[in-house]
């Protein structure tokens, strides 16, 4: 795989240590943008989040450039540009005082505004250098071979958009249908892991959905279901596109719910299924709705295993009846209580007539 290098130590958000163990990526040096592959596409989200957090923590006034990279669009500073206020006082002396006050505040705010823009421009250059530095050799080669590469210069948002494209649209020497099939399986098998937070699971699922859509070029069109929608018009391309996207989102929402940890959220699907059987369909229609449903749900209570209680009772009964059920050979040396020998029991000095073996013998003699 291009950009991975031989003997690469990185695997799915973790990398091998010298003792063949695995540890999480906790340093900036651990996060690198690779050309996408079937097993590496989710690394883009992890790497980008780590870099954005690093920028916010270490850059002076880094919040602006971090927000721009997160949204992948330039910030509009015109909305925060300060304006000089107009005095409201009618008295001449008070009006003059208010004018001076407003003028002083305006000068201060405008100076801060210019500093903010200046620092934003400086941070764009630093962010560009950081993103380029965190790109693998294969990723750099792919970026440099683009016709629009020259337009990326000192523009980190354009660079990150290109990185995302190459990270998610993985190219392998495989049959194109095989790649789409694999992307589809990755989405449908994207299950919430044990002890994985809902936020992390949601991010992984979104990335898998985005990868599939990138390779297909459009949402999955469920034509049979689309034709049942009132707004569907096969002769209107906008209507077909809109209905297709809605059904695609609905499919993703269901897969998202189904792949969530059922030990925590299993009652949600059960309840939705019951409502649907009563012709009161309440399934969420989008990923956002499905995510809100899970986030507002209290975890299902784990039922106490009844077989464990029965098992404990059975063990108690066996212990109580052992003295009666054991044979003479097994009872030899028993003090009268299950698991006890006469030499180690604290009741070893009690009369032998009360020993288990003698009780059994007496009972059998009476029966005869």
C-alpha positions as CSV (number, residue, x, y, z in Angstrom):
1,X,0.0,0.0,0.0
2,X,1.4,3.4,-1.0
3,X,2.3,5.6,1.9
4,X,2.2,2.9,4.5
5,X,5.9,1.8,4.2
6,X,7.2,-1.6,4.9
7,X,6.8,-2.9,8.4
8,X,4.3,-0.2,9.3
9,X,3.5,-0.2,12.9
10,X,0.1,1.5,12.6
11,X,-3.1,-0.4,12.8
12,X,-6.6,1.0,13.2
13,X,-5.9,3.8,15.7
14,X,-3.3,1.8,17.5
15,X,0.3,0.9,16.8
16,X,2.6,-1.9,17.7
17,X,5.1,-1.4,20.5
18,X,8.5,-3.2,20.6
19,X,7.1,-5.9,22.8
20,X,4.4,-6.8,20.3
21,X,1.7,-5.2,22.4
22,X,-0.6,-2.3,21.3
23,X,-1.1,1.1,22.8
24,X,-3.3,4.0,21.9
25,X,-2.1,6.9,19.9
26,X,-1.5,9.6,22.5
27,X,1.1,11.9,20.8
28,X,1.0,14.1,17.7
29,X,3.8,12.0,16.2
30,X,1.5,8.9,16.3
31,X,-1.2,10.5,14.0
32,X,-0.5,10.4,10.3
33,X,-2.7,10.8,7.2
34,X,-2.4,7.7,5.0
35,X,-3.9,7.0,1.7
36,X,-7.2,5.3,2.3
37,X,-7.5,1.5,2.5
38,X,-10.3,-0.8,3.6
39,X,-8.9,-0.9,7.1
40,X,-7.6,2.6,7.5
41,X,-10.5,4.9,6.4
42,X,-11.6,5.5,9.9
43,X,-8.2,6.9,10.8
44,X,-9.0,10.2,9.0
45,X,-11.5,11.2,11.7
46,X,-9.3,10.2,14.6
47,X,-6.2,12.0,13.2
48,X,-8.2,15.2,12.3
49,X,-9.8,15.4,15.7
50,X,-6.4,15.0,17.4
51,X,-4.8,17.7,15.2
52,X,-7.6,20.1,15.8
53,X,-7.4,19.6,19.6
54,X,-3.7,20.1,19.4
55,X,-4.1,23.4,17.5
56,X,-6.7,24.7,20.1
57,X,-4.3,23.8,22.9
58,X,-1.0,25.1,21.5
59,X,-1.8,27.9,19.0
60,X,-2.3,31.5,20.2
61,X,-5.9,32.3,19.3
62,X,-6.2,28.9,17.8
63,X,-9.9,28.5,18.2
64,X,-10.7,30.3,15.0
65,X,-8.5,28.2,12.7
66,X,-9.6,25.0,14.6
67,X,-13.3,25.9,13.9
68,X,-12.5,26.6,10.3
69,X,-10.8,23.2,9.9
70,X,-13.6,21.4,11.7
71,X,-16.2,22.9,9.4
72,X,-13.9,22.8,6.3
73,X,-14.8,26.4,5.4
74,X,-13.3,29.8,5.9
75,X,-14.6,31.9,8.8
76,X,-16.6,35.0,8.0
77,X,-15.3,37.8,10.2
78,X,-17.6,40.5,8.7
79,X,-20.3,39.5,11.2
80,X,-18.0,40.2,14.1
81,X,-16.6,43.5,12.8
82,X,-17.1,46.2,15.4
83,X,-19.2,49.3,14.6
84,X,-19.1,52.8,16.3
85,X,-22.2,53.3,18.4
86,X,-24.3,56.4,18.2
87,X,-25.0,58.4,21.4
88,X,-28.5,58.4,22.8
89,X,-28.1,61.3,25.2
90,X,-29.8,64.6,24.3
91,X,-27.9,66.8,26.8
92,X,-24.8,68.2,25.0
93,X,-22.3,67.5,27.8
94,X,-23.5,64.0,28.4
95,X,-23.6,63.4,24.6
96,X,-20.0,64.4,24.3
97,X,-19.0,62.2,27.1
98,X,-20.9,59.2,25.6
99,X,-19.3,59.9,22.2
100,X,-15.8,59.7,23.8
101,X,-16.7,56.5,25.6
102,X,-18.1,54.9,22.4
103,X,-15.0,56.1,20.4
104,X,-12.6,54.6,23.0
105,X,-14.5,51.2,23.0
106,X,-14.6,51.2,19.2
107,X,-10.9,51.7,18.9
108,X,-10.2,48.9,21.4
109,X,-12.6,46.5,19.8
110,X,-11.4,47.3,16.3
111,X,-7.8,46.8,17.3
112,X,-8.7,43.4,18.8
113,X,-10.6,42.6,15.6
114,X,-7.6,43.3,13.4
115,X,-5.4,41.2,15.7
116,X,-7.8,38.4,15.5
117,X,-7.7,38.4,11.7
118,X,-3.9,38.8,11.6
119,X,-3.5,35.8,14.0
120,X,-6.0,33.8,12.0
121,X,-3.9,34.3,8.9
122,X,-0.7,33.4,10.7
123,X,-2.3,30.3,12.1
124,X,-3.5,29.3,8.6
125,X,0.2,29.1,7.5
126,X,1.1,27.1,10.6
127,X,-1.9,24.7,10.2
128,X,-1.0,24.1,6.6
129,X,2.6,23.2,7.6
130,X,1.2,20.9,10.3
131,X,-1.2,19.1,8.0
132,X,1.5,18.6,5.4
133,X,3.9,17.3,8.0
134,X,1.4,14.8,9.3
135,X,0.8,13.4,5.8
136,X,2.5,10.2,4.8
137,X,4.8,10.0,1.8
138,X,2.2,8.3,-0.3
139,X,-0.4,10.9,0.6
140,X,2.1,13.7,-0.3
141,X,2.8,12.1,-3.6
142,X,-0.9,11.8,-4.3
143,X,-1.5,15.5,-3.4
144,X,1.4,16.7,-5.5
145,X,0.1,14.9,-8.5
146,X,-3.2,16.8,-8.5
147,X,-3.7,19.5,-11.1
148,X,-5.0,21.9,-8.4
149,X,-2.1,21.3,-6.0
150,X,-0.7,24.8,-6.5
151,X,-4.0,26.4,-5.3
152,X,-3.5,24.7,-1.9
153,X,-0.5,26.9,-0.9
154,X,-1.0,28.2,2.6
155,X,-4.6,27.3,2.5
156,X,-5.1,24.5,5.1
157,X,-8.8,24.1,4.4
158,X,-8.3,23.2,0.8
159,X,-5.4,20.9,1.8
160,X,-7.5,19.1,4.4
161,X,-10.4,18.7,1.9
162,X,-8.0,17.0,-0.5
163,X,-6.5,14.8,2.3
164,X,-10.0,13.8,3.2
165,X,-10.8,12.9,-0.3
166,X,-7.8,10.6,-0.7
167,X,-8.1,9.2,2.8
168,X,-11.8,8.1,2.3
169,X,-11.7,7.2,-1.4
170,X,-9.3,4.4,-0.9
171,X,-7.7,3.1,-4.1
172,X,-6.5,-0.5,-4.2
173,X,-5.7,-2.9,-7.0
174,X,-9.1,-4.5,-6.7
175,X,-12.1,-4.9,-8.8
176,X,-14.2,-1.7,-8.3
177,X,-17.3,-3.8,-7.3
178,X,-15.2,-5.5,-4.7
179,X,-14.3,-2.2,-3.2
180,X,-18.0,-1.1,-3.1
181,X,-19.0,-4.4,-1.6
182,X,-16.3,-4.1,1.1
183,X,-17.4,-0.6,1.9
184,X,-21.0,-1.7,2.2
185,X,-20.0,-4.6,4.6
186,X,-17.9,-2.1,6.7
187,X,-21.0,0.0,7.1
188,X,-23.5,-2.7,8.0
189,X,-21.0,-4.4,10.3
190,X,-20.0,-1.2,12.1
191,X,-21.1,-2.3,15.5
192,X,-20.6,-0.4,18.8
193,X,-17.7,-2.1,20.7
194,X,-17.8,-3.0,24.3
195,X,-17.2,0.0,26.5
196,X,-17.1,2.3,23.4
197,X,-18.8,5.6,24.0
198,X,-21.8,6.6,22.0
199,X,-19.9,9.6,20.6
200,X,-17.0,7.4,19.3
201,X,-19.4,4.9,17.8
202,X,-21.4,7.6,16.1
203,X,-18.2,9.0,14.5
204,X,-17.1,5.6,13.3
205,X,-20.5,4.9,11.8
206,X,-20.6,8.3,10.0
207,X,-17.2,7.8,8.5
208,X,-18.2,4.3,7.2
209,X,-21.4,5.8,5.7
210,X,-19.4,8.6,4.1
211,X,-16.9,6.1,2.6
212,X,-19.7,4.1,1.0
213,X,-21.3,7.2,-0.5
214,X,-17.9,8.4,-1.8
215,X,-17.4,5.2,-3.7
216,X,-21.0,4.9,-5.0
217,X,-21.0,8.6,-5.9
218,X,-24.5,9.0,-4.5
219,X,-26.8,7.7,-1.8
220,X,-28.3,4.3,-2.1
221,X,-31.6,4.7,-4.1
222,X,-34.2,2.4,-2.8
223,X,-36.5,2.8,-5.8
224,X,-39.3,0.5,-4.6
225,X,-39.7,2.5,-1.3
226,X,-39.2,5.8,-3.0
227,X,-42.2,5.3,-5.3
228,X,-44.4,5.0,-2.2
229,X,-43.6,8.6,-1.2
230,X,-46.1,11.3,-2.0
231,X,-43.5,13.8,-3.2
232,X,-41.9,11.3,-5.5
233,X,-42.0,12.2,-9.2
234,X,-39.9,10.0,-11.5
235,X,-39.9,12.7,-14.2
236,X,-38.4,15.3,-11.8
237,X,-34.7,14.7,-11.1
238,X,-34.8,16.9,-8.0
239,X,-37.7,14.9,-6.5
240,X,-35.9,11.6,-7.3
241,X,-32.7,12.9,-5.7
242,X,-34.5,14.2,-2.6
243,X,-36.5,11.0,-2.1
244,X,-33.5,8.9,-2.6
245,X,-31.5,10.8,0.0
246,X,-34.4,10.5,2.5
247,X,-34.7,6.8,2.2
248,X,-30.9,6.4,2.3
249,X,-30.8,8.4,5.6
250,X,-33.6,6.2,6.9
251,X,-31.7,3.1,6.1
252,X,-28.6,4.5,7.9
253,X,-30.6,5.4,10.9
254,X,-32.0,1.9,11.3
255,X,-28.6,0.3,10.8
256,X,-27.1,2.7,13.4
257,X,-29.8,1.7,15.9
258,X,-29.4,-2.0,15.2
259,X,-25.6,-1.9,15.5
260,X,-25.6,0.0,18.8
261,X,-24.9,-2.0,22.0
262,X,-28.1,-3.9,22.5
263,X,-27.3,-4.6,26.2
264,X,-27.8,-0.8,26.7
265,X,-30.2,0.1,23.9
266,X,-32.0,-3.1,23.1
267,X,-35.4,-1.9,24.5
268,X,-35.5,0.9,22.0
269,X,-35.7,-1.4,19.0
270,X,-38.2,-3.6,20.8
271,X,-40.4,-0.6,21.6
272,X,-40.2,0.7,18.0
273,X,-41.1,-2.7,16.6
274,X,-44.1,-2.9,18.9
275,X,-45.3,0.5,17.8
276,X,-44.8,-0.4,14.2
277,X,-46.9,-3.6,14.6
278,X,-49.7,-1.3,16.0
279,X,-49.4,0.8,12.8
280,X,-47.8,3.6,14.8
281,X,-44.4,3.8,13.0
282,X,-42.0,5.8,15.1
283,X,-38.6,4.8,13.7
284,X,-36.1,7.8,13.4
285,X,-35.7,9.0,9.8
286,X,-32.1,10.4,10.0
287,X,-28.8,9.7,11.8
288,X,-29.2,12.8,13.9
289,X,-32.6,11.7,15.1
290,X,-31.3,8.2,15.8
291,X,-28.3,9.6,17.7
292,X,-30.6,11.8,19.8
293,X,-32.8,8.8,20.6
294,X,-29.8,6.8,22.0
295,X,-28.2,9.7,23.8
296,X,-31.5,10.5,25.7
297,X,-32.1,6.8,26.6
298,X,-31.2,5.4,30.0
299,X,-29.2,2.2,29.7
300,X,-31.3,-0.9,29.9
301,X,-31.0,-2.7,33.3
302,X,-29.3,-6.1,33.1
303,X,-31.6,-8.8,34.4
304,X,-30.3,-10.9,37.3
305,X,-29.5,-14.4,36.0
306,X,-32.1,-16.6,37.7
307,X,-30.1,-19.8,36.9
308,X,-27.3,-18.5,39.2
309,X,-29.6,-18.3,42.1
310,X,-30.9,-21.8,41.4
311,X,-27.4,-23.0,41.1
312,X,-26.5,-21.7,44.5
313,X,-29.6,-23.2,46.1
314,X,-28.8,-26.6,44.4
315,X,-25.3,-26.5,45.9
316,X,-26.7,-25.8,49.3
317,X,-29.1,-28.7,49.1
318,X,-26.4,-31.0,47.8
319,X,-24.2,-30.0,50.8
320,X,-27.0,-30.7,53.3
321,X,-27.9,-34.1,51.8
322,X,-24.4,-35.3,51.1
323,X,-24.1,-37.0,54.5
324,X,-27.2,-39.1,53.7
325,X,-26.3,-40.0,50.1
326,X,-22.7,-41.0,50.5
327,X,-21.7,-44.6,50.7
328,X,-20.0,-46.2,53.7
329,X,-16.7,-46.0,51.9
330,X,-17.2,-42.3,51.2
331,X,-18.4,-41.6,54.7
332,X,-15.4,-43.3,56.4
333,X,-13.6,-40.6,58.4
334,X,-16.4,-38.0,58.0
335,X,-17.5,-36.1,61.1
336,X,-21.1,-35.6,60.0
337,X,-20.9,-32.5,57.9
338,X,-20.3,-32.4,54.2
339,X,-16.7,-31.7,53.3
340,X,-15.4,-32.2,56.8
341,X,-13.1,-34.9,58.1
342,X,-13.1,-35.9,61.7
343,X,-9.4,-35.1,62.2
344,X,-9.9,-31.5,61.2
345,X,-13.4,-30.7,62.4
346,X,-13.9,-28.6,65.5
347,X,-16.7,-31.0,66.5
348,X,-14.4,-34.0,66.4
349,X,-14.9,-34.7,70.1
350,X,-18.7,-35.3,69.8
351,X,-20.0,-38.8,70.4
352,X,-19.4,-41.3,67.6
353,X,-23.1,-42.2,67.7
354,X,-23.7,-38.8,66.1
355,X,-21.2,-39.3,63.2
356,X,-22.7,-39.4,59.8
357,X,-21.6,-43.0,59.0
358,X,-23.2,-44.3,62.2
359,X,-26.4,-42.4,61.6
360,X,-26.7,-44.0,58.2
361,X,-25.9,-47.5,59.5
362,X,-28.5,-47.2,62.3
363,X,-31.2,-46.0,59.8
364,X,-30.5,-48.9,57.5
365,X,-30.6,-51.4,60.4
366,X,-34.0,-50.0,61.4
367,X,-35.3,-50.5,57.9
368,X,-34.2,-54.1,57.8
